[in-house]
Amino acid sequence: MDVAVLPLPSFAELYRQYRTRALAIARRIVGDADDAEDVVQDVFIRLAQRPSGFDGRASSSTWLHRVMVNSSINWLRARRRRERLRHEPEEGASPEASAVGTEMQRHFEQALRHVSEQQRQVLWLREMRGYSYPEIATLLRIPEGTVKSALHRGRQRAQAELEERGQKP
């Protein structure tokens, strides 16, 4: 069976038609209007420079939705790395407590490398961003049951990795 290939609208049409929707997606994921605007601008600049990646098997709105979700999640990851680099110990926290917290975070991040991409995304959105199961299902365009099972399996796998390293989860 042949798959119909849909054409990608011109960049100007894509921007005009989907900018508001793209901004809403980014705002839901990154949680801040200014940061969401940055994500949308980055995505549309990349699309203007090189509109590759669209294979025509899905509608342009579906494709752009996926690009926005992935770009927003990547932006969150980058923000977290930036924040970690400039992180200063909390007031009143001893140097030892700060070192232990940083060490545990490093171990947890290493453990997350051993879970699937879907589990990592679900864990990130649930544990770090506080999204509900229905919100995660909507953002990742997967059933809510899949969110729950990915979260459960991801937690189990991360915990097993921590235990293998001699760390208490």
N, C-alpha and C positions, 0 to 999 in steps of 0.2 A: 504494500500500500504506500503510495507516495504521500509525503507530508507537504502540505501547502506552505510555501515560504512567503511570509508577510514582509512587505517593504518597511523600512524604518523611515518615519517622517523626517523632513528636513530639520536641522538643528533648531532653527527659529520656531518652527511649528511645535517641536517637542518641548521647547522651553515654555512657549506661550501656553500650551495645553496642560502641561504637567507640573509646572513650577510650584503651584499652591499645594498640590497633592504631595510632591516630593518634600516640601517644607514641613508638612504635617507629619509625614513618616519620620523624618529626621528629628523633629521636635519630640515625638513620642519616645524615641529611643535615647537620644542624648540628654533630654530633660531640660534644655535651656534654649530659649528662642535665638539668642545670638550665636550660640554654638551650632544650632541647627542651620542657621543661615550660612555659616561657614562651610558646613558639610555640603549643602546644596550647591553653593558656588563652586566648591572643589569638584563635585561630580559633573556639573555642567561645563566647567572649563575643560576637564578631561575629555568629555564627550565632544566638545567643539574641536579639540586638538586632534583627537583620534577616536572616531566613532566605532571602533572595533568592538567585538564581543556580542553584537546582536546577530543571531543566526537566523532569525525569521521564523522559528518554530513556535514562538509565543507572540502574543500581541505586544506592541511597544509599551503599553501601560504595565503589563505583567513584568516585562523585562526591566523596565525602569524601576518598578517597585523593588525587585530583587536587588538591583544595583544600589538603590538607596538604603535598603536594610543592611546589606553587606558593608557599604561605605560607612554607615553610621556606627555599626558595631566595631569596625576597624578604627574609627575615630575615637570611640570610647577606650579601646585598647591603647591607642597612642596617648590619649590624655592620662590614662592611668600610669603609663610609663613616665610621662613628663612629671606627674605629681610625685611619683616615687623618687625620682631623681632630686627633686627639690624638697622632699619631705624632711622636716626637722622634728626632733623628738618633742612629744607633748610636754607642756608645762607640768612639772612635778614628777614626770616619769624618770626613773633612774636610767643611767646609761645601760645598765644590764637589762632592764625591762625593755628598753628600746631595741637593743641588740637581739633579744629573744623574739620580739614581735617581728622584726625584720627577717630574722632567720626562718621563723615559721611561715611567713608570707612567701619566702623564696622556696621553701619545701613544697608548699601548696601549689605554687605556680609550676614547679617541676612535675608534680603529680598530675596536674591538668594536661600536661603534654601527652599523657598516656590514655586519655579518653578521646572518643571520637569528636569530630568537629561539631556535630549536632549537639552532643552532650556538653561540650565546652560552651557553646553559645547559650544553651538553656541554663547551665549553671551560672554563667556570667549574668544573664538577664535576671535570674531569680535571686541569686545570692548577693551580687554586687549592686544591681540596680533596683531590686525589690519589686519587680513586675509580678503580677498575678499569673496564674496558669492561662487564663483566657487571653490576657494581653500578650503573653509569649507566643501562644498559638497563633494569634493574629499576626504578630510581627514576623514570625518565621514561616507563616503559611503552612502550618502542620496541625494535625488534630490535637486537641487538648490531651487526649490519652497518650499520644506520642510524647508530649511535653512531660507528662508525669513519669512515664517509663524512662525517658532519656535522663531526667533529673535523678531518678532513683538509681539507675545504672551508673551514671556519672559519679554520683556521690559514693557509691560502693567501690568503684574503680579507683577514685582518688584516695579514699580511705585505705584501701589495700596498698596502694603505692606508698602512702605515708607510713603505714605499719612496716612495710618492707624496708624502709629507710630508718626504722627505729624511732619514728616520730609518733606522738599521740595526736590523733585527729581532734 
